[in-house]
Amino acid sequence: MAKIVKFVYVTIIFLYMFHVSTNIEGDELHTFFILRARLMACTYETLSQMGPLEIQ
């Protein structure tokens, strides 16, 4: 059950960030990718602490 919740959580975040990235151009896009990378890292850390990631 937890595995499904984690998968849905990551998918929603990814889709949201992809949606936002399509509305940003130029220098803002570069800054956005840095922020997204940090968010992904934080999200991955949080999920890893919840339990082993089994998403393929």
C-alpha positions in Angstrom: 0.0 0.0 0.0 2.7 2.4 0.9 4.5 1.6 -2.3 1.4 2.7 -4.3 1.1 5.9 -2.3 4.7 6.8 -2.9 4.4 6.1 -6.6 1.3 8.4 -6.9 3.0 11.1 -4.8 6.1 11.1 -7.1 4.0 11.0 -10.2 1.8 14.0 -9.2 4.9 16.0 -8.3 6.6 15.2 -11.6 3.5 16.0 -13.7 3.0 19.3 -11.8 6.6 20.3 -12.3 6.5 19.4 -16.0 3.3 21.5 -16.4 5.0 24.5 -14.7 8.1 24.1 -16.8 6.1 24.5 -20.0 5.1 28.0 -18.9 8.6 29.3 -18.2 11.1 30.6 -20.7 14.7 31.7 -20.9 16.7 32.4 -17.7 13.7 31.6 -15.6 13.8 28.1 -17.0 17.4 27.6 -15.9 16.6 28.7 -12.4 13.5 26.5 -12.4 15.5 23.4 -13.3 17.9 24.1 -10.4 14.9 24.5 -8.0 13.3 21.4 -9.5 16.5 19.3 -9.0 16.6 20.4 -5.3 12.9 19.6 -4.8 13.4 16.2 -6.4 16.4 15.5 -4.1 14.4 16.5 -1.0 11.4 14.5 -2.2 13.6 11.4 -2.8 15.2 11.8 0.7 11.8 12.1 2.3 10.4 9.0 0.5 13.6 7.0 1.2 13.2 7.7 5.0 9.6 6.4 4.7 11.0 3.1 3.3 12.9 1.7 0.4 11.8 3.0 -3.0 10.5 0.2 -5.1 9.5 2.3 -8.1 10.9 1.2 -11.5 
